[in-house]
Amino acid sequence: MTEEPTRLRRLLRLPRWKDLRTDIVAGLPGAISSVPDGMASGVLAGVNPVHGLYASFAGPLAGGMTASTRLMVITTTSAAALAAGSAIATVPEGQRADAIIWLTLIAGALMVAAGLARLGRYTRFVSHSVMTGFLTGVSVNIIFGQLPDLAGADASGPVALLKAWDLISHPGRIDPTSLVIGLSALVLLVVLAKGRLATVSSLIALVLPTAAVAILGLEVADVSDVGAIPTGLPLPQIPAPGAFSLGLVGGAFAVVAIVLVQGAGVAESAPNPSGRRSNANRDFGAQGWGNVASAAFGGMPVGGSVGQTAINVAAGARTHWAAVFSGVWMLVILVLFAGLVGRVAMPTLAAILIFAAIGSLNPARIRTIWSAGPSSQIALTATFVATLALPVVIAVGIGVALSLLVQLNQEAVDLKVVRLVPDEQGHLVERPAPEALAARDVVVLDIYGSLFYAGARTLQARLPDPAVATGAAVVLRLRGRSTLGVTFFTVVADYARRLEGTGGRLYLSGLSEDLVNYWDTERLSGVGAALEVFPATDVIGESTLHALEAATSRRVRHRPEAEGRDETGDRPEAGGGPESGGA
């Protein structure tokens, strides 16, 4: 009798009843805070706030059921909303509602595909400097972009910064009543942020000023001016085919890049209570299904939300069902109170966005990145400026390109070549690698850093010059390298030919079985130079010592009879001491 319910519970990932009760309650604060957050995201994307509200129930429902990060809440985020708004900015206003649904659906499909293709590991290639520059730029864009709504003024400009400048340079456009309502909402947010009502501070800052507008009969723009808010239960929607365009596909890729990297950050900040590591590929898929569900009900892009996940954790969530019930509670709120949403004062939504954007700025992180050196400074600054001056889609592309350039630069800069020399006890000691080889020298070199592409070219520049070294031998220690790129093999072949041209030879030690098979007889003959390989053994350094012995014995066998004799005619010991060779 008990085995079948247990199997069903495991299949549905059902928690114990005690945890389920806790999660039902824990989902309510997140749902309440999702009302202003969802509406604000819709405003940020330049569409009816209802798209953000619908996303705020559909995203947590579908995403919560499938995410491997149990406490992550998949809902609207400012960065995704800004990217969505940038992607549909050129779409005619009458088609934007359908366009954002298409955008969300395409982004969801791409995220699901990314999860199935197991692309989670590639989030590590987006550098911390680039992501910080982008998110900082997004926050500043939100602040500048919401100033006109906060002040109840019309402002024009291709980017948020220029809109803010247009407002400041024309103060006569400011509506004093709207500004007072917006500033009062900001004051409430600041006062309540550190108190016991912090989790519902956004809702209070939205409701109280709006109530004052209604009671006093003030003339302030409200949500209904942006678009009608449907009442009743949200129903599935099919976007108009005519609203689809190839431009939305490019925008969807930008949304995907932002959402997936942010989701990876949420997984790190909210580890599973059980201690089990999150699966990035499953989280990719979960965010994808969250977007598909959001699109199905007319919502906008969603992703792992830092703020909503923090509320979920603070509310005592224990399992993924807390996020699911956050979506359920949000649906209940929409059914019961949708009629009131249209009366929300627009300056209060602007205040909520500005406050959230200011809170997301992280000066300490920026200082840390700035102190890391020129490459980090350039990546941070370039991405920040691109986010302020260009559409988000282009800024994301620049950020990804910068991340790859930073990666390649680090691979090249971080590569280090050292010489290994045996001491009197037979231990290998590191010494600086020589810039040039001496005649009949035997040098063992160890390499730190990546040997792919740029790293291989850096290695080529740092290998000792064999131009004037007759009969020299070089041993390259490659233990731990499971794969080596074509550029590396080209560099090795060229160096082997240069050594052979002066009567020397190149030896590769510590190679894995796959690499030994790669350097078979046919490939070695194709190099056009003498090259010997020594496979790795279980004993660290053993294959390198074997290569050193082979190089030393070859030097002894090929030593001219007249070479190396002292004044008495005696020949010195073969192999030399620690200073004559390397190991």
C-alpha angles and dihedrals in degrees: 000000000000098000096067096051089046091053091048091049091051091048093052093038088238115175128216114288090250092056092042092056090050091049093050089057093040091057094061100072090050091051092049092050090045091067096070093030093052093046091047091051090054090051090048091053091050096244138106109297089234088078089062092046093051091047089052092064101033097046097054092043098053097029095046092055094056108029119112090208094078099201098042115117115211108207142116118323130191094235093051091045092051091049090049091050091051091049094054097035093107095044114106110261093243091058100043095094091058092038094057090050090052090047092052093047093050092047090050092051091049091051092050089050090049090054093048090048089052095235094152093109092063094070086081089069092068101090121232090233093054094046092048091049091049096047091045089052090049091052093049090046090053092050094049094040095053097048093088092053090046090054096038091237136134114240131175133205140117093249135031094253092057091045089055091048090050089054094047093047091051105043091163089077092064115110106219094206093053091046092052091049092048094046091048089055090050091051091051091050092051094046095046097040096089099034136083091274094058094114092057098033092108091053092048091048088052098045104042099052090042090052090050090053091052096044095046094041093234123175104239129143113256137191093268088066088065095049144317117284111222117224128218132032114344111244131204114273135203114211119229110265090224091065092064118102138162089246088068090059091059090047090050091056089054091050090049093051092050096043096046095048091046090048090054088053091051090052090055094047095047109039119187114273089228091060092241112141118247119250109230092201093054090047089051089054093044092054088047093053089046089057093045090052091046091052091047090061097039097265134142133242117307135186144160105313120211093200098045092044090052090052089049092053093044090051090060101257113178106179142015089273090079089067090045092052089047086064091045092051090047090054090051091051091050093051094047103036108024090112091063095050094077091060095059112121113245095222089062091057089049089051091051092051093046092048092048091048093051090048092052093057110104112196092174092057091046091052091050092052092045091055092052095081144266098306092055091044092052093047093048095046097042093050092045093051092044091052091051097044104033139048112278092245091060092041090055090051090050090048093052091047091049090050090055092046091050089049093051092045092051091049090054097042097042096054112113130185119200134177120238115216125179116234126211091278092052095253119140113245125193119237131171112278113249119247091222136020123245123225113283090000122154112209129181114203129194122197130214119194140030120325096196119116106307092028091054091051090050089051089053090057094047101047112108112266110249095189097115099021111108114204096355122157129207127197116200112202110213103168114153095025108127096176134018126193130237091255091059092051090049091052092048093048091050093048092048090054092049091052092048090050089065095041095265135119141219123226127193116204136185095031120165120239092259092052092047088054089049091056093056124154094271094051093044090053088050091058089069094221141076111276130163127195129202118197120227119258132200089263111081111236095010096112090047091053089049090052090048091051091050092049093047095047090048090053091051093048092051098043111122114242093239095046123098100011118141126218092282092053095248120138116230121240115286117245096025128219131291093295096052098058145004138240 
